[in-house]
Amino acid sequence: MEITQEQKLYADIVQKAWEDTEFKKELVANPVAAIEKLTGKKLNLPAGKTFVVRDQTDESAVYINIPAAPKKTQDTQLSDEQLEAVAGGIIGPGGCILLPPGPWNPTFPKDIVLY
């Protein structure tokens, strides 16, 4: 597995924070400036985004990161035509769904004819 530039940068930042208490303080107080100072490059965050750094080095504490909730999607209902297009198999005797023969259904009755 190849390490990306972002993963390497993250590892470098964490290592520096472990080794340099002043850098860690600056990183928590002003992450963008601390990272730019460390790398010598401007950090480009998407518009409206901020960088948050929390010091989680206290081994007597348990930390939980609560990620952003997934974006809600509309509950979509398929039309009868759409349902028919994605439906597989046929309705057999007693309302059972019969799948056509193939490697996925080796027990398909050989005497049933599909139209």
Summary of the structure (lengths in Angstrom):
residues: 115
radius of gyration: 28.5
end to end distance: 50.0
largest distance: 79.9
contacts: 165
relative contact order: 0.07
helix: 37%
strand: 5%
